[in-house]
Amino acid sequence: MTTRELLQMPDSEYMNEAQLAYFRAELQKMRAEIINDIRITTDHLRETPRAADELDRAAREEEQSLEIRLREREATLLRKIDQAMKRIQDGTYGYCDVTGEPIGLRRLLARPTATLSIEAKQQAETRERSYRSP
């Protein structure tokens, strides 16, 4: 199924088997890419020899630090992907955790791990900003 075909489906068919299969495949693809990236980074970090020069060592450590931070973010995304896969299995995928309303295909296409509708997400962000100190 293509994105175009997905978007052309009537609202009455929201989260039918074809749509769930589409998002399941997308999530599995994302998961495989992240796992591959983590494996590549791990191999790269193991193979990197120690530099004798302090400047080279500092540059290499900074590069490794950035790679590790990126992989930590991907690990968080990996957990969200696994949660989305569980929601597909239990029939709650595509529905807002707060309101129970459909999240919408366009939002899910942009962020397949979304758990909130746009309105609920905006409200959560507004609350978060109001609780932060200036």
N, CA, C and O atoms as a GROMACS GRO file, in nm:
protein
  536
    1MET      N    1   0.085  -0.117   0.000
    1MET     CA    2   0.000   0.000   0.000
    1MET      C    3   0.090   0.123   0.000
    1MET      O    4   0.191   0.128   0.070
    2THR      N    5   0.052   0.222  -0.079
    2THR     CA    6   0.128   0.346  -0.084
    2THR      C    7   0.067   0.447   0.012
    2THR      O    8  -0.044   0.431   0.061
    3THR      N    9   0.143   0.553   0.038
    3THR     CA   10   0.094   0.660   0.123
    3THR      C   11  -0.030   0.723   0.062
    3THR      O   12  -0.126   0.755   0.133
    4ARG      N   13  -0.028   0.739  -0.068
    4ARG     CA   14  -0.143   0.799  -0.138
    4ARG      C   15  -0.268   0.713  -0.120
    4ARG      O   16  -0.376   0.765  -0.092
    5GLU      N   17  -0.253   0.582  -0.137
    5GLU     CA   18  -0.367   0.492  -0.119
    5GLU      C   19  -0.417   0.497   0.025
    5GLU      O   20  -0.538   0.493   0.050
    6LEU      N   21  -0.324   0.505   0.116
    6LEU     CA   22  -0.360   0.513   0.258
    6LEU      C   23  -0.446   0.636   0.285
    6LEU      O   24  -0.550   0.628   0.351
    7LEU      N   25  -0.402   0.750   0.233
    7LEU     CA   26  -0.473   0.876   0.257
    7LEU      C   27  -0.606   0.884   0.183
    7LEU      O   28  -0.694   0.961   0.222
    8GLN      N   29  -0.622   0.805   0.078
    8GLN     CA   30  -0.748   0.808   0.002
    8GLN      C   31  -0.856   0.722   0.064
    8GLN      O   32  -0.972   0.726   0.020
    9MET      N   33  -0.822   0.644   0.164
    9MET     CA   34  -0.923   0.559   0.228
    9MET      C   35  -1.023   0.646   0.304
    9MET      O   36  -0.986   0.750   0.359
   10PRO      N   37  -1.149   0.605   0.306
   10PRO     CA   38  -1.249   0.683   0.381
   10PRO      C   39  -1.224   0.678   0.531
   10PRO      O   40  -1.166   0.582   0.583
   11ASP      N   41  -1.268   0.782   0.600
   11ASP     CA   42  -1.252   0.789   0.745
   11ASP      C   43  -1.315   0.670   0.817
   11ASP      O   44  -1.270   0.629   0.924
   12SER      N   45  -1.419   0.614   0.757
   12SER     CA   46  -1.487   0.501   0.820
   12SER      C   47  -1.399   0.376   0.827
   12SER      O   48  -1.429   0.282   0.900
   13GLU      N   49  -1.289   0.374   0.750
   13GLU     CA   50  -1.198   0.260   0.750
   13GLU      C   51  -1.072   0.287   0.832
   13GLU      O   52  -0.971   0.219   0.815
   14TYR      N   53  -1.077   0.386   0.920
   14TYR     CA   54  -0.961   0.424   0.999
   14TYR      C   55  -0.910   0.306   1.080
   14TYR      O   56  -0.986   0.240   1.151
   15MET      N   57  -0.783   0.281   1.070
   15MET     CA   58  -0.709   0.175   1.138
   15MET      C   59  -0.765   0.036   1.105
   15MET      O   60  -0.777  -0.050   1.192
   16ASN      N   61  -0.797   0.018   0.977
   16ASN     CA   62  -0.836  -0.115   0.932
   16ASN      C   63  -0.709  -0.200   0.916
   16ASN      O   64  -0.599  -0.151   0.940
   17GLU      N   65  -0.723  -0.324   0.879
   17GLU     CA   66  -0.608  -0.416   0.870
   17GLU      C   67  -0.501  -0.366   0.774
   17GLU      O   68  -0.382  -0.380   0.801
   18ALA      N   69  -0.542  -0.309   0.661
   18ALA     CA   70  -0.444  -0.260   0.562
   18ALA      C   71  -0.362  -0.144   0.621
   18ALA      O   72  -0.240  -0.139   0.603
   19GLN      N   73  -0.428  -0.054   0.691
   19GLN     CA   74  -0.357   0.058   0.752
   19GLN      C   75  -0.265   0.011   0.863
   19GLN      O   76  -0.151   0.057   0.874
   20LEU      N   77  -0.314  -0.079   0.945
   20LEU     CA   78  -0.231  -0.134   1.053
   20LEU      C   79  -0.109  -0.206   0.995
   20LEU      O   80   0.001  -0.194   1.049
   21ALA      N   81  -0.128  -0.280   0.887
   21ALA     CA   82  -0.016  -0.350   0.823
   21ALA      C   83   0.085  -0.250   0.769
   21ALA      O   84   0.206  -0.272   0.779
   22TYR      N   85   0.037  -0.140   0.713
   22TYR     CA   86   0.125  -0.034   0.661
   22TYR      C   87   0.211   0.022   0.774
   22TYR      O   88   0.333   0.031   0.760
   23PHE      N   89   0.149   0.060   0.884
   23PHE     CA   90   0.223   0.119   0.995
   23PHE      C   91   0.312   0.017   1.065
   23PHE      O   92   0.421   0.051   1.112
   24ARG      N   93   0.268  -0.108   1.072
   24ARG     CA   94   0.352  -0.213   1.129
   24ARG      C   95   0.480  -0.227   1.048
   24ARG      O   96   0.590  -0.237   1.103
   25ALA      N   97   0.466  -0.227   0.916
   25ALA     CA   98   0.584  -0.238   0.828
   25ALA      C   99   0.675  -0.116   0.843
   25ALA      O  100   0.798  -0.131   0.847
   26GLU      N  101   0.618   0.002   0.853
   26GLU     CA  102   0.698   0.124   0.871
   26GLU      C  103   0.774   0.119   1.004
   26GLU      O  104   0.893   0.152   1.009
   27LEU      N  105   0.706   0.079   1.109
   27LEU     CA  106   0.770   0.070   1.240
   27LEU      C  107   0.880  -0.035   1.240
   27LEU      O  108   0.986  -0.014   1.300
   28GLN      N  109   0.856  -0.147   1.176
   28GLN     CA  110   0.958  -0.252   1.169
   28GLN      C  111   1.080  -0.204   1.092
   28GLN      O  112   1.194  -0.235   1.127
   29LYS      N  113   1.055  -0.128   0.985
   29LYS     CA  114   1.166  -0.072   0.906
   29LYS      C  115   1.246   0.028   0.990
   29LYS      O  116   1.369   0.024   0.989
   30MET      N  117   1.177   0.115   1.062
   30MET     CA  118   1.245   0.210   1.149
   30MET      C  119   1.329   0.137   1.254
   30MET      O  120   1.443   0.174   1.280
   31ARG      N  121   1.271   0.034   1.312
   31ARG     CA  122   1.338  -0.044   1.416
   31ARG      C  123   1.465  -0.108   1.362
   31ARG      O  124   1.570  -0.103   1.426
   32ALA      N  125   1.456  -0.168   1.245
   32ALA     CA  126   1.571  -0.235   1.184
   32ALA      C  127   1.683  -0.133   1.154
   32ALA      O  128   1.801  -0.163   1.175
   33GLU      N  129   1.646  -0.015   1.107
   33GLU     CA  130   1.745   0.089   1.077
   33GLU      C  131   1.817   0.134   1.205
   33GLU      O  132   1.939   0.151   1.205
   34ILE      N  133   1.741   0.153   1.311
   34ILE     CA  134   1.801   0.196   1.437
   34ILE      C  135   1.895   0.090   1.493
   34ILE      O  136   2.006   0.121   1.537
   35ILE      N  137   1.852  -0.035   1.490
   35ILE     CA  138   1.936  -0.143   1.540
   35ILE      C  139   2.065  -0.151   1.458
   35ILE      O  140   2.173  -0.173   1.514
   36ASN      N  141   2.054  -0.135   1.329
   36ASN     CA  142   2.172  -0.136   1.243
   36ASN      C  143   2.266  -0.020   1.278
   36ASN      O  144   2.387  -0.038   1.287
   37ASP      N  145   2.209   0.099   1.298
   37ASP     CA  146   2.290   0.216   1.334
   37ASP      C  147   2.361   0.194   1.468
   37ASP      O  148   2.478   0.230   1.483
   38ILE      N  149   2.292   0.137   1.563
   38ILE     CA  150   2.352   0.110   1.694
   38ILE      C  151   2.467   0.010   1.679
   38ILE      O  152   2.572   0.026   1.742
   39ARG      N  153   2.447  -0.090   1.598
   39ARG     CA  154   2.552  -0.191   1.574
   39ARG      C  155   2.675  -0.127   1.508
   39ARG      O  156   2.788  -0.156   1.546
   40ILE      N  157   2.651  -0.041   1.410
   40ILE     CA  158   2.761   0.027   1.342
   40ILE      C  159   2.839   0.114   1.440
   40ILE      O  160   2.962   0.113   1.441
   41THR      N  161   2.767   0.190   1.523
   41THR     CA  162   2.832   0.276   1.622
   41THR      C  163   2.913   0.194   1.720
   41THR      O  164   3.027   0.229   1.753
   42THR      N  165   2.856   0.087   1.768
   42THR     CA  166   2.926   0.001   1.863
   42THR      C  167   3.055  -0.053   1.802
   42THR      O  168   3.160  -0.052   1.866
   43ASP      N  169   3.047  -0.100   1.678
   43ASP     CA  170   3.166  -0.150   1.610
   43ASP      C  171   3.269  -0.038   1.592
   43ASP      O  172   3.389  -0.059   1.612
   44HIS      N  173   3.221   0.080   1.554
   44HIS     CA  174   3.311   0.194   1.532
   44HIS      C  175   3.382   0.233   1.661
   44HIS      O  176   3.502   0.261   1.660
   45LEU      N  177   3.308   0.235   1.772
   45LEU     CA  178   3.369   0.272   1.899
   45LEU      C  179   3.472   0.169   1.944
   45LEU      O  180   3.573   0.205   2.005
   46ARG      N  181   3.448   0.043   1.916
   46ARG     CA  182   3.542  -0.062   1.953
   46ARG      C  183   3.671  -0.056   1.870
   46ARG      O  184   3.780  -0.082   1.920
   47GLU      N  185   3.656  -0.021   1.743
   47GLU     CA  186   3.768  -0.023   1.650
   47GLU      C  187   3.853   0.103   1.654
   47GLU      O  188   3.965   0.102   1.602
   48THR      N  189   3.805   0.209   1.713
   48THR     CA  190   3.878   0.335   1.712
   48THR      C  191   4.001   0.326   1.801
   48THR      O  192   3.989   0.306   1.922
   49PRO      N  193   4.120   0.340   1.740
   49PRO     CA  194   4.242   0.334   1.821
   49PRO      C  195   4.258   0.462   1.902
   49PRO      O  196   4.207   0.568   1.866
   50ARG      N  197   4.330   0.450   2.012
   50ARG     CA  198   4.358   0.568   2.094
   50ARG      C  199   4.461   0.654   2.024
   50ARG      O  200   4.560   0.603   1.971
   51ALA      N  201   4.437   0.783   2.024
   51ALA     CA  202   4.530   0.877   1.962
   51ALA      C  203   4.636   0.918   2.063
   51ALA      O  204   4.608   0.934   2.182
   52ALA      N  205   4.758   0.933   2.014
   52ALA     CA  206   4.868   0.974   2.102
   52ALA      C  207   4.862   1.124   2.128
   52ALA      O  208   4.894   1.169   2.239
   53ASP      N  209   4.824   1.199   2.030
   53ASP     CA  210   4.817   1.344   2.041
   53ASP      C  211   4.693   1.385   2.120
   53ASP      O  212   4.584   1.333   2.096
   54GLU      N  213   4.710   1.478   2.214
   54GLU     CA  214   4.598   1.521   2.298
   54GLU      C  215   4.485   1.584   2.217
   54GLU      O  216   4.368   1.559   2.246
   55LEU      N  217   4.518   1.665   2.118
   55LEU     CA  218   4.415   1.728   2.035
   55LEU      C  219   4.337   1.625   1.955
   55LEU      O  220   4.214   1.634   1.945
   56ASP      N  221   4.406   1.528   1.899
   56ASP     CA  222   4.338   1.422   1.824
   56ASP      C  223   4.249   1.340   1.917
   56ASP      O  224   4.137   1.304   1.882
   57ARG      N  225   4.300   1.313   2.037
   57ARG     CA  226   4.223   1.236   2.134
   57ARG      C  227   4.097   1.313   2.175
   57ARG      O  228   3.989   1.255   2.184
   58ALA      N  229   4.111   1.442   2.201
   58ALA     CA  230   3.996   1.525   2.240
   58ALA      C  231   3.893   1.531   2.128
   58ALA      O  232   3.773   1.521   2.153
   59ALA      N  233   3.940   1.547   2.005
   59ALA     CA  234   3.847   1.552   1.891
   59ALA      C  235   3.775   1.419   1.876
   59ALA      O  236   3.654   1.416   1.852
   60ARG      N  237   3.848   1.308   1.890
   60ARG     CA  238   3.788   1.175   1.878
   60ARG      C  239   3.687   1.151   1.991
   60ARG      O  240   3.579   1.096   1.967
   61GLU      N  241   3.721   1.193   2.112
   61GLU     CA  242   3.628   1.176   2.225
   61GLU      C  243   3.502   1.259   2.206
   61GLU      O  244   3.393   1.213   2.240
   62GLU      N  245   3.516   1.379   2.151
   62GLU     CA  246   3.398   1.463   2.123
   62GLU      C  247   3.310   1.397   2.018
   62GLU      O  248   3.187   1.396   2.031
   63GLU      N  249   3.372   1.343   1.915
   63GLU     CA  250   3.297   1.273   1.810
   63GLU      C  251   3.224   1.152   1.868
   63GLU      O  252   3.107   1.128   1.837
   64GLN      N  253   3.293   1.077   1.952
   64GLN     CA  254   3.231   0.960   2.014
   64GLN      C  255   3.118   1.000   2.107
   64GLN      O  256   3.016   0.932   2.113
   65SER      N  257   3.135   1.110   2.178
   65SER     CA  258   3.031   1.159   2.267
   65SER      C  259   2.905   1.195   2.188
   65SER      O  260   2.793   1.163   2.230
   66LEU      N  261   2.923   1.260   2.075
   66LEU     CA  262   2.808   1.295   1.990
   66LEU      C  263   2.740   1.169   1.938
   66LEU      O  264   2.617   1.162   1.936
   67GLU      N  265   2.819   1.071   1.897
   67GLU     CA  266   2.761   0.946   1.848
   67GLU      C  267   2.682   0.876   1.957
   67GLU      O  268   2.573   0.824   1.932
   68ILE      N  269   2.736   0.875   2.077
   68ILE     CA  270   2.668   0.809   2.189
   68ILE      C  271   2.536   0.881   2.220
   68ILE      O  272   2.435   0.815   2.244
   69ARG      N  273   2.537   1.014   2.220
   69ARG     CA  274   2.413   1.088   2.247
   69ARG      C  275   2.307   1.059   2.141
   69ARG      O  276   2.189   1.042   2.171
   70LEU      N  277   2.352   1.053   2.015
   70LEU     CA  278   2.259   1.022   1.907
   70LEU      C  279   2.201   0.882   1.927
   70LEU      O  280   2.081   0.862   1.908
   71ARG      N  281   2.282   0.786   1.962
   71ARG     CA  282   2.234   0.649   1.984
   71ARG      C  283   2.142   0.641   2.104
   71ARG      O  284   2.049   0.560   2.104
   72GLU      N  285   2.166   0.722   2.206
   72GLU     CA  286   2.076   0.726   2.322
   72GLU      C  287   1.938   0.775   2.279
   72GLU      O  288   1.835   0.722   2.323
   73ARG      N  289   1.936   0.876   2.193
   73ARG     CA  290   1.807   0.924   2.140
   73ARG      C  291   1.739   0.814   2.059
   73ARG      O  292   1.618   0.795   2.068
   74GLU      N  293   1.818   0.744   1.980
   74GLU     CA  294   1.762   0.635   1.900
   74GLU      C  295   1.711   0.522   1.990
   74GLU      O  296   1.612   0.458   1.957
   75ALA      N  297   1.778   0.497   2.101
   75ALA     CA  298   1.732   0.394   2.194
   75ALA      C  299   1.596   0.433   2.252
   75ALA      O  300   1.509   0.348   2.271
   76THR      N  301   1.578   0.563   2.279
   76THR     CA  302   1.448   0.612   2.326
   76THR      C  303   1.343   0.590   2.218
   76THR      O  304   1.232   0.546   2.246
   77LEU      N  305   1.379   0.622   2.093
   77LEU     CA  306   1.287   0.601   1.982
   77LEU      C  307   1.255   0.452   1.966
   77LEU      O  308   1.143   0.416   1.933
   78LEU      N  309   1.354   0.369   1.988
   78LEU     CA  310   1.333   0.224   1.980
   78LEU      C  311   1.227   0.178   2.080
   78LEU      O  312   1.142   0.096   2.048
   79ARG      N  313   1.233   0.231   2.202
   79ARG     CA  314   1.131   0.198   2.303
   79ARG      C  315   0.993   0.245   2.257
   79ARG      O  316   0.894   0.175   2.276
   80LYS      N  317   0.987   0.364   2.196
   80LYS     CA  318   0.858   0.416   2.146
   80LYS      C  319   0.806   0.329   2.032
   80LYS      O  320   0.685   0.306   2.021
   81ILE      N  321   0.896   0.282   1.949
   81ILE     CA  322   0.854   0.193   1.839
   81ILE      C  323   0.796   0.064   1.896
   81ILE      O  324   0.692   0.017   1.851
   82ASP      N  325   0.864   0.008   1.996
   82ASP     CA  326   0.814  -0.115   2.058
   82ASP      C  327   0.677  -0.092   2.122
   82ASP      O  328   0.589  -0.179   2.115
   83GLN      N  329   0.658   0.023   2.185
   83GLN     CA  330   0.528   0.056   2.244
   83GLN      C  331   0.422   0.069   2.136
   83GLN      O  332   0.308   0.025   2.154
   84ALA      N  333   0.457   0.130   2.022
   84ALA     CA  334   0.362   0.144   1.912
   84ALA      C  335   0.324   0.006   1.857
   84ALA      O  336   0.208  -0.017   1.823
   85MET      N  337   0.421  -0.084   1.848
   85MET     CA  338   0.392  -0.219   1.800
   85MET      C  339   0.295  -0.290   1.896
   85MET      O  340   0.207  -0.364   1.852
   86LYS      N  341   0.313  -0.268   2.025
   86LYS     CA  342   0.220  -0.326   2.123
   86LYS      C  343   0.081  -0.267   2.107
   86LYS      O  344  -0.019  -0.338   2.119
   87ARG      N  345   0.074  -0.137   2.079
   87ARG     CA  346  -0.057  -0.073   2.059
   87ARG      C  347  -0.125  -0.128   1.934
   87ARG      O  348  -0.248  -0.141   1.930
   88ILE      N  349  -0.047  -0.162   1.831
   88ILE     CA  350  -0.106  -0.225   1.712
   88ILE      C  351  -0.166  -0.359   1.752
   88ILE      O  352  -0.277  -0.392   1.711
   89GLN      N  353  -0.093  -0.436   1.833
   89GLN     CA  354  -0.142  -0.567   1.876
   89GLN      C  355  -0.268  -0.558   1.961
   89GLN      O  356  -0.359  -0.639   1.947
   90ASP      N  357  -0.272  -0.458   2.050
   90ASP     CA  358  -0.389  -0.451   2.139
   90ASP      C  359  -0.504  -0.366   2.086
   90ASP      O  360  -0.605  -0.349   2.153
   91GLY      N  361  -0.487  -0.312   1.964
   91GLY     CA  362  -0.597  -0.239   1.900
   91GLY      C  363  -0.611  -0.094   1.938
   91GLY      O  364  -0.712  -0.032   1.906
   92THR      N  365  -0.512  -0.038   2.007
   92THR     CA  366  -0.522   0.103   2.047
   92THR      C  367  -0.436   0.195   1.961
   92THR      O  368  -0.436   0.316   1.981
   93TYR      N  369  -0.362   0.139   1.865
   93TYR     CA  370  -0.276   0.220   1.780
   93TYR      C  371  -0.361   0.316   1.696
   93TYR      O  372  -0.464   0.279   1.640
   94GLY      N  373  -0.314   0.440   1.688
   94GLY     CA  374  -0.382   0.540   1.606
   94GLY      C  375  -0.484   0.622   1.683
   94GLY      O  376  -0.547   0.711   1.626
   95TYR      N  377  -0.499   0.593   1.811
   95TYR     CA  378  -0.596   0.665   1.893
   95TYR      C  379  -0.524   0.738   2.006
   95TYR      O  380  -0.430   0.685   2.065
   96CYS      N  381  -0.567   0.858   2.033
   96CYS     CA  382  -0.506   0.945   2.134
   96CYS      C  383  -0.518   0.883   2.273
   96CYS      O  384  -0.624   0.837   2.313
   97ASP      N  385  -0.406   0.883   2.345
   97ASP     CA  386  -0.404   0.831   2.482
   97ASP      C  387  -0.490   0.915   2.577
   97ASP      O  388  -0.540   0.863   2.676
   98VAL      N  389  -0.509   1.043   2.547
   98VAL     CA  390  -0.582   1.133   2.635
   98VAL      C  391  -0.731   1.133   2.602
   98VAL      O  392  -0.815   1.117   2.690
   99THR      N  393  -0.762   1.153   2.474
   99THR     CA  394  -0.903   1.170   2.435
   99THR      C  395  -0.968   1.045   2.379
   99THR      O  396  -1.090   1.034   2.378
  100GLY      N  397  -0.887   0.951   2.332
  100GLY     CA  398  -0.943   0.832   2.268
  100GLY      C  399  -0.985   0.856   2.124
  100GLY      O  400  -1.031   0.764   2.056
  101GLU      N  401  -0.970   0.979   2.077
  101GLU     CA  402  -1.006   1.014   1.940
  101GLU      C  403  -0.895   0.970   1.844
  101GLU      O  404  -0.781   0.951   1.885
  102PRO      N  405  -0.928   0.952   1.715
  102PRO     CA  406  -0.824   0.918   1.617
  102PRO      C  407  -0.715   1.025   1.612
  102PRO      O  408  -0.743   1.145   1.613
  103ILE      N  409  -0.592   0.980   1.605
  103ILE     CA  410  -0.479   1.072   1.593
  103ILE      C  411  -0.475   1.130   1.452
  103ILE      O  412  -0.441   1.247   1.434
  104GLY      N  413  -0.508   1.050   1.355
  104GLY     CA  414  -0.510   1.096   1.216
  104GLY      C  415  -0.394   1.036   1.137
  104GLY      O  416  -0.283   1.024   1.188
  105LEU      N  417  -0.424   1.001   1.013
  105LEU     CA  418  -0.324   0.936   0.929
  105LEU      C  419  -0.206   1.028   0.898
  105LEU      O  420  -0.091   0.984   0.900
  106ARG      N  421  -0.233   1.155   0.871
  106ARG     CA  422  -0.124   1.247   0.837
  106ARG      C  423  -0.026   1.261   0.953
  106ARG      O  424   0.096   1.262   0.932
  107ARG      N  425  -0.076   1.270   1.074
  107ARG     CA  426   0.013   1.280   1.191
  107ARG      C  427   0.091   1.150   1.210
  107ARG      O  428   0.210   1.154   1.240
  108LEU      N  429   0.025   1.037   1.192
  108LEU     CA  430   0.094   0.909   1.207
  108LEU      C  431   0.197   0.887   1.096
  108LEU      O  432   0.300   0.824   1.120
  109LEU      N  433   0.170   0.939   0.978
  109LEU     CA  434   0.269   0.929   0.872
  109LEU      C  435   0.393   1.012   0.906
  109LEU      O  436   0.505   0.971   0.877
  110ALA      N  437   0.372   1.127   0.968
  110ALA     CA  438   0.482   1.214   1.007
  110ALA      C  439   0.556   1.157   1.129
  110ALA      O  440   0.678   1.166   1.138
  111ARG      N  441   0.481   1.098   1.222
  111ARG     CA  442   0.539   1.044   1.346
  111ARG      C  443   0.464   0.916   1.381
  111ARG      O  444   0.365   0.920   1.454
  112PRO      N  445   0.509   0.803   1.328
  112PRO     CA  446   0.439   0.676   1.351
  112PRO      C  447   0.429   0.634   1.498
  112PRO      O  448   0.348   0.548   1.532
  113THR      N  449   0.509   0.694   1.584
  113THR     CA  450   0.505   0.659   1.727
  113THR      C  451   0.416   0.752   1.807
  113THR      O  452   0.412   0.742   1.930
  114ALA      N  453   0.345   0.842   1.741
  114ALA     CA  454   0.261   0.940   1.811
  114ALA      C  455   0.156   0.869   1.896
  114ALA      O  456   0.097   0.769   1.855
  115THR      N  457   0.135   0.924   2.015
  115THR     CA  458   0.032   0.870   2.105
  115THR      C  459  -0.073   0.974   2.138
  115THR      O  460  -0.174   0.943   2.202
  116LEU      N  461  -0.051   1.097   2.093
  116LEU     CA  462  -0.146   1.205   2.120
  116LEU      C  463  -0.190   1.270   1.990
  116LEU      O  464  -0.114   1.279   1.894
  117SER      N  465  -0.315   1.314   1.987
  117SER     CA  466  -0.363   1.392   1.874
  117SER      C  467  -0.291   1.526   1.876
  117SER      O  468  -0.229   1.562   1.976
  118ILE      N  469  -0.300   1.599   1.769
  118ILE     CA  470  -0.234   1.730   1.762
  118ILE      C  471  -0.286   1.821   1.873
  118ILE      O  472  -0.207   1.890   1.938
  119GLU      N  473  -0.416   1.821   1.895
  119GLU     CA  474  -0.475   1.907   1.997
  119GLU      C  475  -0.424   1.870   2.136
  119GLU      O  476  -0.387   1.957   2.214
  120ALA      N  477  -0.422   1.741   2.168
  120ALA     CA  478  -0.376   1.695   2.299
  120ALA      C  479  -0.227   1.726   2.317
  120ALA      O  480  -0.185   1.763   2.427
  121LYS      N  481  -0.149   1.711   2.211
  121LYS     CA  482  -0.006   1.742   2.219
  121LYS      C  483   0.015   1.892   2.242
  121LYS      O  484   0.100   1.930   2.323
  122GLN      N  485  -0.061   1.976   2.173
  122GLN     CA  486  -0.050   2.121   2.193
  122GLN      C  487  -0.086   2.159   2.336
  122GLN      O  488  -0.019   2.242   2.397
  123GLN      N  489  -0.191   2.099   2.391
  123GLN     CA  490  -0.230   2.126   2.528
  123GLN      C  491  -0.121   2.082   2.626
  123GLN      O  492  -0.092   2.153   2.723
  124ALA      N  493  -0.061   1.968   2.602
  124ALA     CA  494   0.047   1.918   2.689
  124ALA      C  495   0.167   2.012   2.683
  124ALA      O  496   0.229   2.041   2.786
  125GLU      N  497   0.201   2.060   2.564
  125GLU     CA  498   0.314   2.152   2.550
  125GLU      C  499   0.285   2.286   2.617
  125GLU      O  500   0.374   2.346   2.676
  126THR      N  501   0.161   2.332   2.608
  126THR     CA  502   0.123   2.457   2.673
  126THR      C  503   0.134   2.443   2.824
  126THR      O  504   0.188   2.532   2.891
  127ARG      N  505   0.084   2.331   2.878
  127ARG     CA  506   0.097   2.307   3.022
  127ARG      C  507   0.244   2.300   3.064
  127ARG      O  508   0.283   2.354   3.167
  128GLU      N  509   0.323   2.233   2.983
  128GLU     CA  510   0.465   2.219   3.015
  128GLU      C  511   0.533   2.356   3.019
  128GLU      O  512   0.612   2.383   3.109
  129ARG      N  513   0.503   2.440   2.922
  129ARG     CA  514   0.563   2.574   2.918
  129ARG      C  515   0.518   2.659   3.036
  129ARG      O  516   0.596   2.737   3.090
  130SER      N  517   0.393   2.644   3.076
  130SER     CA  518   0.342   2.726   3.186
  130SER      C  519   0.402   2.684   3.321
  130SER      O  520   0.406   2.765   3.413
  131TYR      N  521   0.448   2.559   3.333
  131TYR     CA  522   0.508   2.514   3.458
  131TYR      C  523   0.657   2.540   3.467
  131TYR      O  524   0.716   2.529   3.574
  132ARG      N  525   0.717   2.574   3.356
  132ARG     CA  526   0.861   2.608   3.358
  132ARG      C  527   0.879   2.744   3.419
  132ARG      O  528   0.797   2.834   3.403
  133SER      N  529   0.988   2.758   3.488
  133SER     CA  530   1.015   2.890   3.547
  133SER      C  531   1.080   2.980   3.441
  133SER      O  532   1.155   2.931   3.356
  134PRO      N  533   1.050   3.111   3.445
  134PRO     CA  534   1.102   3.203   3.341
  134PRO      C  535   1.249   3.226   3.348
  134PRO      O  536   1.304   3.300   3.266
   0.00000   0.00000   0.00000
